[in-house]
Amino acid sequence: MSLLIQDPKQPGNDIDVYLQPLVDEMMELWSTSIHVYDAYKKEYFQLRAMLFCTINDFPAYGNLSAYSTKGKKACPICEENTHSIWLTNCKKLAFMGHRRELAENHPYHKKSDLFDGTIEDRKLPPPLDGETTLSKVANINVVLGKKGFGPLKGLLLNIPEKTKDGIKVRRDMELMNIRPKLQPKDIDGRSTKFLPPACYTMSKVEKPKFCQCLHGIKVPSGYSANIRKLVSMKDLKLLGMKSHDCHVIDPDVLDEYQRDIILTLCELEMYFPPSFFDVMVHLVSHIVGEIKACDPVFLWYMYPFERYMGILKDYVRNLNRPEGSIVEEYASKEVIEFCTNYMDRFTSVGIPQSCHEGRLSGQGTLGRKTGYSNVADYQEAHFNVLQHTTSIDSFIQEHMSLLRQQNRKKSAKWLAKQHKKTFSEWLKDKVRRTLPNIDKTIEALGFAPKHVFQYQGYDINGYTFYTKAQDKKSKT
C-alpha cells in the first residue's frame, strides 16, 4: 500500500500532518482489518497489515521519531555522550572529540594544540544494551503535530557557497587557541582580513590536476560508480557525488575498517576547520557498528531508493507531464518484464546480467590473433605455465637438483636464473627421450604449443583482464 500526496510545497517539519491519512489507514488495517477477495482461491478473507519500519534520511528521521537530530545531543547513537563544541562566530555546533575512540596509549590523546585545544583523557562509554534502550522508549507518548527539529568537496575545491573555511571559523580557531598560523591577519590600510592558506587549500594550478586525477580514475567493474561522470573539468567541480557511489565492503575486515575510520576522523580534525565536522561527519564513526547489527547499509538506508529515484527521473520524456511520463514508462517496463517470464531466450529487464557470469574457466574476448610477434614473451609465457602446472612439479625438482649438483658453488639467485633460462629446452629433450611412455599432457607441455592465440581481453574467475592498449579505451 502506498500513499501519494501532491502539493505545491514540501511538507518540511509538518510531515506528520501529511502522514495522518496513512496513519489512519494503518490503524484500520491492524485493528479492524478489511474484507478482501482472493481471486486465486475465489474466496474472501480478512486482510490485516502492520508498518514494520520506515527508511528515511537523517533529518526526516528526527521528524518521524520525535528524536531531535539537531542540537548538542544530535547523535542518536551517542545520545547524552555526544561530544559537541559551540562555535561562537560560526554560530553552529561542531562534533569532534573522536580521539576518545583511539587506543588508550595513542599519542594523539595528548596533542591538544593539533585538535580542539584540550587533552583527551576520556574513555568511550559502552554501547547501550537492549534493556536500557527499551526502558528509554517504554513510556514514550507520541503526539502528532508540528515539531521542531557538506561536504568535503566544497572545502577542498574552495567553492564559495559550499566551503566550510572562512573568516568566521578562523576566528573560532583563534578563540580555541589552536592553529595560530591560520588565524586571520590584518592588512595595512584595509578593513578586510587576510586568511593564510591551509594545507588543503588548492591553488589555481592544483585544482585542474586534482579534478583530472579523479576524471582519469579507473576501478574494477562493479566496484563503484563511474567517477568520470561526476567530475566537471569545465567548472572544476564534483557533481552529485554520494557516499554510496562505492559499493564494496568486506565483512571480514570490519574491525579494521572501524579503526581506520576513527584514525581518519582524528587526522581530519588535525587539519580541517572545526565547522567541517557537522553531525553527518560524526555519524560515519557508527557505520561499522550498524553494519554488524543490521547488515550492509544498502538494505536499510535511503541509498536504493535514491538510486531508484534516479531511474524514475530518466523515464521523463515530457517535462510538462513528468508524472505521466514516469507512469507510462514504468507500465511499459512491467509489461516487458511480464512477457520475458514466458520467453526463455530473453533476459529480464532490470539489473543487467554480469558479463563475467559463467566465465570461470577462461575465455578470450577481444582482439584474437594467431601467432606471436615476440619470441621472448612467448618463452616467458611458456615457462610460467610450466611452473604453475602440478604434473610438472617432479620435473622442476629434478632439473633444480641437477643444476645444484653441477654448480655447487653458485648462489640460489644464479640457480633460479639458470633454471628459468634452460628448463624449457631440458624438459623438451626429456620428453623426447621418454616417448612414447609419457603422459599426453606432459608431452604437449614439453613440446610447447605450435599455435598461439593472443587476445586484448580475457575473462577468467569472474574477472576481465585487458592489455594496456585496450585498458586505455575502457572506462573501468
C-alpha positions as CSV (number, residue, x, y, z in Angstrom):
1,M,0.0,0.0,0.0
2,S,1.3,3.4,-0.8
3,L,0.2,7.0,-0.3
4,L,0.7,9.6,-3.0
5,I,0.4,13.2,-1.8
6,Q,0.6,16.0,-4.3
7,D,1.1,19.5,-3.0
8,P,2.9,22.6,-4.5
9,K,5.2,22.9,-1.4
10,Q,7.3,20.4,0.5
11,P,5.9,19.5,3.9
12,G,9.2,20.0,5.9
13,N,8.6,19.7,9.6
14,D,4.9,19.3,9.0
15,I,5.4,15.8,7.5
16,D,3.3,14.3,10.3
17,V,0.2,16.2,9.1
18,Y,0.7,14.7,5.6
19,L,1.2,11.2,7.0
20,Q,-2.1,11.4,9.1
21,P,-4.2,9.7,6.4
22,L,-1.6,6.9,6.1
23,V,-1.6,6.5,9.9
24,D,-5.4,6.2,10.0
25,E,-5.3,3.6,7.3
26,M,-2.6,1.6,9.0
27,M,-4.6,1.7,12.3
28,E,-7.6,0.4,10.5
29,L,-5.7,-2.4,8.8
30,W,-4.2,-3.5,12.1
31,S,-7.1,-3.3,14.5
32,T,-10.2,-3.6,12.4
33,S,-9.0,-5.3,9.1
34,I,-10.8,-5.1,5.8
35,H,-12.8,-7.6,3.7
36,V,-10.7,-8.6,0.6
37,Y,-11.5,-11.0,-2.2
38,D,-8.8,-13.6,-3.2
39,A,-9.1,-14.1,-6.9
40,Y,-6.9,-17.3,-6.9
41,K,-8.8,-19.1,-4.1
42,K,-12.1,-17.4,-5.1
43,E,-13.0,-16.6,-1.6
44,Y,-13.0,-13.6,0.8
45,F,-10.7,-13.1,3.8
46,Q,-9.8,-10.5,6.4
47,L,-6.7,-8.6,5.5
48,R,-4.5,-7.2,8.3
49,A,-1.3,-5.2,7.9
50,M,1.3,-3.5,10.0
51,L,4.1,-1.0,9.5
52,F,7.3,-2.8,10.2
53,C,9.8,0.0,9.7
54,T,10.5,3.2,7.8
55,I,13.6,4.1,5.8
56,N,14.3,7.8,5.5
57,D,17.2,10.3,5.5
58,F,18.6,11.7,8.7
59,P,16.5,15.0,9.0
60,A,13.3,13.0,8.3
61,Y,14.4,10.5,11.0
62,G,14.2,13.4,13.5
63,N,10.7,14.4,12.3
64,L,9.2,10.9,12.4
65,S,10.8,9.6,15.6
66,A,10.5,12.7,17.7
67,Y,14.2,12.5,18.4
68,S,16.0,15.8,17.7
69,T,18.7,15.4,15.1
70,K,19.9,18.9,15.8
71,G,21.5,20.5,18.9
72,K,24.2,19.3,21.3
73,K,22.9,15.7,21.5
74,A,22.1,15.3,17.8
75,C,23.7,11.8,17.5
76,P,21.0,9.1,18.2
77,I,23.8,6.6,19.0
78,C,25.9,8.6,21.4
79,E,22.8,10.5,22.9
80,E,23.9,12.1,26.1
81,N,27.5,11.1,25.5
82,T,27.6,13.1,22.2
83,H,30.7,15.4,22.2
84,S,30.0,18.8,20.6
85,I,31.6,22.2,20.6
86,W,29.8,25.5,20.1
87,L,31.5,27.7,17.5
88,T,30.7,31.3,18.6
89,N,31.4,33.1,15.3
90,C,30.0,30.4,13.0
91,K,27.0,30.0,15.3
92,K,26.9,26.3,14.9
93,L,27.9,23.1,16.7
94,A,31.0,21.1,15.7
95,F,31.1,17.3,16.5
96,M,34.7,16.4,17.1
97,G,36.3,14.5,20.0
98,H,36.9,11.3,18.1
99,R,40.3,10.8,19.9
100,R,38.5,9.1,22.8
101,E,37.8,6.1,20.5
102,L,41.5,5.6,19.9
103,A,43.6,3.2,22.0
104,E,44.5,4.5,25.5
105,N,48.2,4.7,24.7
106,H,47.8,6.6,21.4
107,P,49.9,9.7,21.2
108,Y,47.0,11.8,19.8
109,H,45.4,12.0,23.2
110,K,48.0,14.5,24.5
111,K,48.4,16.6,21.4
112,S,45.9,19.3,22.4
113,D,47.3,22.0,20.1
114,L,46.6,19.9,17.0
115,F,43.0,19.3,17.8
116,D,40.5,21.3,19.9
117,G,43.0,22.7,22.4
118,T,42.3,20.1,25.1
119,I,44.0,16.9,26.3
120,E,41.7,13.9,25.7
121,D,41.6,11.6,28.8
122,R,38.0,10.3,28.5
123,K,37.1,6.8,27.7
124,L,34.5,5.8,25.2
125,P,31.3,4.8,27.1
126,P,30.0,1.2,26.5
127,P,27.1,0.9,24.0
128,L,23.6,0.7,25.3
129,D,22.2,-2.8,25.7
130,G,18.7,-3.9,24.6
131,E,17.1,-3.5,28.1
132,T,18.4,0.0,28.6
133,T,17.3,1.1,25.1
134,L,13.8,-0.4,25.7
135,S,13.5,1.5,29.0
136,K,14.2,4.8,27.3
137,V,11.2,4.4,24.9
138,A,8.8,2.3,27.1
139,N,6.7,5.3,28.2
140,I,7.1,7.5,25.2
141,N,4.0,9.4,24.2
142,V,4.0,10.3,20.6
143,V,1.8,13.3,19.9
144,L,1.1,14.2,16.2
145,G,1.6,17.8,15.4
146,K,4.2,20.3,14.4
147,K,7.6,19.6,15.9
148,G,10.9,21.4,15.6
149,F,13.5,19.5,14.7
150,G,28.8,19.5,3.1
151,P,30.8,18.4,2.2
152,L,34.5,17.5,1.7
153,K,34.5,18.6,-2.0
154,G,33.4,22.1,-1.2
155,L,36.2,22.5,1.2
156,L,39.0,21.1,-1.0
157,L,37.9,22.9,-4.1
158,N,37.1,26.1,-2.1
159,I,33.7,26.5,-3.7
160,P,32.5,29.8,-2.2
161,E,28.9,28.7,-1.4
162,K,30.0,25.3,-0.1
163,T,33.3,25.7,1.7
164,K,33.5,25.3,5.4
165,D,36.5,27.5,5.7
166,G,36.2,31.3,6.1
167,I,36.7,34.3,8.4
168,K,34.2,33.1,11.0
169,V,35.7,29.7,11.6
170,R,39.2,31.2,11.6
171,R,38.1,33.5,14.4
172,D,36.7,30.5,16.2
173,M,40.1,28.7,15.9
174,E,41.6,31.9,17.4
175,L,39.2,31.6,20.4
176,M,40.0,27.9,20.8
177,N,43.8,28.8,20.7
178,I,44.6,26.3,18.0
179,R,46.5,26.6,14.7
180,P,47.9,30.0,15.2
181,K,49.4,30.0,11.6
182,L,45.8,30.0,10.2
183,Q,44.4,32.9,12.3
184,P,43.2,36.0,10.4
185,K,45.8,38.7,9.9
186,D,45.4,42.4,9.4
187,I,46.3,44.1,6.1
188,D,47.7,47.5,6.3
189,G,45.2,50.2,5.4
190,R,42.4,47.7,4.7
191,S,39.3,46.7,6.7
192,T,39.4,43.1,5.4
193,K,41.4,40.3,6.9
194,F,44.0,38.1,5.2
195,L,43.3,34.4,5.6
196,P,46.5,32.4,5.4
197,P,46.1,29.4,3.0
198,A,45.7,26.0,4.8
199,C,47.4,22.8,3.7
200,Y,44.2,21.7,2.0
201,T,43.7,24.9,0.1
202,M,44.3,24.2,-3.6
203,S,45.8,26.8,-6.0
204,K,44.6,27.5,-9.5
205,V,47.2,25.2,-10.8
206,E,46.4,22.3,-8.4
207,K,42.6,22.3,-8.9
208,P,42.7,21.1,-12.5
209,K,45.3,18.5,-11.6
210,F,43.1,17.2,-8.8
211,C,40.0,17.1,-11.0
212,Q,42.0,15.5,-13.8
213,C,43.2,12.8,-11.4
214,L,39.6,11.9,-10.4
215,H,38.5,12.2,-14.0
216,G,41.0,9.6,-15.0
217,I,40.4,7.1,-12.2
218,K,39.7,3.5,-13.2
219,V,38.4,1.0,-10.8
220,P,37.3,-2.7,-11.2
221,S,34.0,-3.1,-12.9
222,G,31.1,-3.0,-10.4
223,Y,33.4,-1.5,-7.7
224,S,31.9,2.0,-7.7
225,A,30.0,4.5,-9.9
226,N,31.7,5.9,-12.9
227,I,33.6,8.7,-11.2
228,R,34.4,10.3,-14.6
229,K,30.7,11.3,-14.9
230,L,30.8,13.1,-11.6
231,V,33.7,15.4,-12.4
232,S,33.2,18.7,-14.3
233,M,36.6,19.7,-15.9
234,K,35.0,22.9,-17.2
235,D,33.8,24.2,-13.8
236,L,36.4,22.2,-11.7
237,K,33.7,20.8,-9.5
238,L,32.4,17.4,-8.4
239,L,28.7,16.9,-9.3
240,G,26.4,14.9,-7.2
241,M,28.9,12.6,-5.7
242,K,27.4,10.4,-2.9
243,S,28.9,8.1,-0.3
244,H,27.1,5.2,-1.9
245,D,28.9,5.6,-5.2
246,C,31.2,3.0,-3.9
247,H,29.6,-0.4,-3.4
248,V,32.3,-2.7,-2.0
249,I,32.8,-3.8,1.6
250,D,34.5,-6.9,3.1
251,P,32.8,-8.2,6.3
252,D,36.0,-10.0,7.4
253,V,37.8,-6.7,7.9
254,L,35.0,-4.6,9.5
255,D,37.0,-4.1,12.8
256,E,40.0,-2.9,10.7
257,Y,37.7,-0.5,8.9
258,Q,36.5,0.9,12.2
259,R,40.0,1.6,13.4
260,D,40.8,3.3,10.1
261,I,37.6,5.4,10.2
262,I,38.4,6.7,13.7
263,L,42.0,7.4,12.8
264,T,41.0,9.2,9.6
265,L,38.5,11.4,11.5
266,C,41.2,12.3,14.1
267,E,43.6,13.2,11.3
268,L,40.9,15.3,9.6
269,E,40.4,17.1,12.9
270,M,44.1,18.0,12.9
271,Y,43.9,19.9,9.6
272,F,40.3,20.7,8.7
273,P,38.4,23.6,10.3
274,P,36.0,22.7,13.2
275,S,33.0,23.9,11.1
276,F,33.6,20.9,8.8
277,F,32.6,18.5,11.5
278,D,28.8,18.5,11.5
279,V,26.7,15.6,12.8
280,M,26.7,13.9,9.4
281,V,30.5,13.6,9.5
282,H,30.4,12.2,13.1
283,L,27.8,9.6,12.1
284,V,30.5,7.9,10.0
285,S,32.1,6.7,13.2
286,H,29.0,4.5,13.9
287,I,28.6,3.0,10.4
288,V,30.6,-0.2,11.1
289,G,28.6,-1.0,14.3
290,E,25.4,-0.5,12.4
291,I,26.6,-2.8,9.6
292,K,27.3,-5.5,12.2
293,A,23.9,-5.2,13.7
294,C,21.8,-4.6,10.6
295,D,23.8,-6.0,7.6
296,P,25.0,-3.8,4.8
297,V,23.6,-0.3,4.7
298,F,22.1,-0.8,1.2
299,L,19.4,-2.9,2.8
300,W,18.2,-0.2,5.4
301,Y,19.4,3.2,4.2
302,M,18.0,5.5,1.6
303,Y,20.6,4.5,-0.9
304,P,18.4,2.1,-3.0
305,F,15.5,4.5,-3.0
306,E,17.7,7.4,-4.1
307,R,19.1,5.3,-6.9
308,Y,15.6,4.3,-8.0
309,M,14.5,7.9,-8.0
310,G,17.3,8.5,-10.5
311,I,15.9,5.7,-12.6
312,L,12.4,7.2,-12.5
313,K,13.7,10.6,-13.5
314,D,15.2,9.1,-16.6
315,Y,11.7,8.0,-17.6
316,V,10.6,11.6,-18.1
317,R,10.2,12.4,-21.8
318,N,7.8,15.3,-21.5
319,L,8.9,17.9,-19.0
320,N,5.3,19.3,-18.9
321,R,4.0,15.9,-17.8
322,P,6.7,14.3,-15.7
323,E,4.3,12.1,-13.6
324,G,2.5,10.8,-16.7
325,S,5.9,10.0,-18.4
326,I,7.0,8.0,-15.4
327,V,3.8,6.1,-15.2
328,E,3.8,5.3,-18.9
329,E,7.4,4.2,-18.9
330,Y,7.0,2.2,-15.7
331,A,4.0,0.4,-17.1
332,S,5.8,-0.4,-20.3
333,K,8.8,-1.9,-18.4
334,E,6.4,-4.1,-16.3
335,V,4.7,-5.4,-19.4
336,I,8.0,-6.3,-20.9
337,E,9.2,-7.9,-17.7
338,F,6.0,-10.0,-17.5
339,C,6.4,-11.1,-21.1
340,T,10.0,-12.2,-20.7
341,N,9.0,-14.6,-18.0
342,Y,7.5,-16.8,-20.8
343,M,10.4,-16.4,-23.2
344,D,13.5,-18.4,-22.2
345,R,15.8,-16.9,-24.8
346,F,15.3,-13.3,-23.5
347,T,16.8,-11.8,-20.4
348,S,14.7,-9.9,-17.9
349,V,14.5,-6.1,-17.7
350,G,16.2,-4.7,-14.6
351,I,19.7,-5.2,-13.2
352,P,21.9,-6.2,-16.1
353,Q,23.4,-9.7,-16.1
354,S,27.1,-9.7,-15.4
355,C,29.2,-10.3,-18.5
356,H,31.5,-12.5,-16.4
357,E,28.8,-14.9,-15.3
358,G,29.7,-18.5,-16.3
359,R,33.2,-17.5,-17.5
360,L,35.2,-19.2,-14.7
361,S,37.4,-21.5,-16.8
362,G,38.8,-18.8,-19.0
363,Q,37.7,-17.2,-22.3
364,G,39.3,-14.7,-24.7
365,T,37.0,-11.9,-25.6
366,L,38.7,-9.2,-27.6
367,G,41.3,-8.9,-30.5
368,R,42.0,-12.5,-31.2
369,K,45.2,-13.0,-33.2
370,T,47.1,-16.2,-34.2
371,G,50.8,-16.5,-33.6
372,Y,53.2,-14.3,-31.6
373,S,55.4,-11.3,-32.5
374,N,57.9,-11.5,-29.7
375,V,59.9,-14.7,-29.0
376,A,60.9,-13.6,-25.6
377,D,57.3,-13.0,-24.5
378,Y,56.3,-16.5,-25.9
379,Q,59.1,-18.2,-23.9
380,E,58.2,-16.3,-20.8
381,A,54.6,-17.4,-21.1
382,H,55.5,-21.0,-21.7
383,F,57.8,-21.0,-18.7
384,N,55.2,-19.6,-16.4
385,V,52.7,-22.2,-17.5
386,L,55.1,-25.0,-16.7
387,Q,55.9,-23.5,-13.3
388,H,52.2,-23.5,-12.3
389,T,51.3,-26.9,-13.6
390,T,51.1,-29.6,-10.9
391,S,52.1,-32.5,-13.2
392,I,55.4,-30.8,-14.0
393,D,56.4,-30.4,-10.3
394,S,58.6,-33.6,-10.3
395,F,60.4,-32.4,-13.4
396,I,61.1,-29.0,-11.9
397,Q,62.6,-30.6,-8.8
398,E,64.7,-33.0,-10.9
399,H,66.1,-30.1,-13.0
400,M,66.9,-27.9,-10.0
401,S,68.6,-30.9,-8.3
402,L,70.7,-31.5,-11.4
403,L,71.7,-27.8,-11.5
404,R,72.8,-27.8,-7.9
405,Q,75.0,-30.9,-8.4
406,Q,76.7,-29.4,-11.4
407,N,77.1,-25.9,-9.9
408,R,77.8,-26.4,-6.2
409,K,79.4,-23.1,-5.6
410,K,76.7,-21.0,-7.3
411,S,74.2,-18.9,-5.4
412,A,70.5,-19.6,-5.2
413,K,69.8,-16.5,-7.3
414,W,72.1,-17.8,-10.1
415,L,70.5,-21.2,-10.0
416,A,67.0,-19.7,-10.3
417,K,68.1,-17.6,-13.3
418,Q,69.7,-20.6,-14.9
419,H,66.6,-22.8,-14.3
420,K,64.4,-20.2,-16.0
421,K,66.8,-20.0,-18.9
422,T,67.3,-23.7,-19.6
423,F,64.3,-25.6,-18.1
424,S,62.0,-25.5,-21.2
425,E,64.6,-26.9,-23.5
426,W,65.7,-29.5,-20.9
427,L,62.1,-30.6,-20.5
428,K,61.6,-30.8,-24.2
429,D,64.6,-33.1,-24.5
430,K,63.5,-35.2,-21.5
431,V,60.1,-35.7,-23.1
432,R,61.6,-36.6,-26.5
433,R,63.8,-39.3,-24.9
434,T,61.0,-40.9,-22.9
435,L,58.4,-41.2,-25.8
436,P,56.0,-42.9,-26.1
437,N,55.9,-43.9,-22.4
438,I,54.8,-40.5,-21.1
439,D,51.6,-38.7,-20.2
440,K,50.0,-36.9,-23.2
441,T,49.5,-33.7,-21.2
442,I,53.2,-33.6,-20.2
443,E,54.1,-34.4,-23.8
444,A,52.1,-31.4,-25.1
445,L,53.5,-29.1,-22.4
446,G,57.1,-30.3,-23.0
447,F,57.0,-29.6,-26.8
448,A,55.2,-26.3,-26.3
449,P,52.1,-25.3,-28.3
450,K,52.6,-24.7,-32.0
451,H,49.6,-22.5,-32.4
452,V,49.3,-19.4,-30.1
453,F,46.3,-17.2,-29.8
454,Q,46.6,-13.6,-28.5
455,Y,43.7,-11.6,-27.0
456,Q,43.4,-8.0,-25.9
457,G,40.8,-9.1,-23.3
458,Y,40.4,-12.3,-21.3
459,D,37.7,-13.4,-18.8
460,I,38.6,-15.8,-16.0
461,N,37.4,-16.5,-12.5
462,G,34.8,-13.8,-12.8
463,Y,37.2,-11.0,-13.8
464,T,38.2,-9.4,-17.1
465,F,41.8,-8.6,-17.8
466,Y,42.9,-6.2,-20.6
467,T,46.1,-5.3,-22.2
468,K,47.4,-1.8,-21.5
469,A,46.4,-0.7,-25.0
470,Q,42.8,-1.9,-24.5
471,D,42.6,-0.6,-21.0
472,K,43.1,2.9,-22.2
473,K,39.9,2.6,-24.2
474,S,37.9,1.3,-21.2
475,K,36.1,3.3,-18.5
476,T,36.8,0.7,-15.8
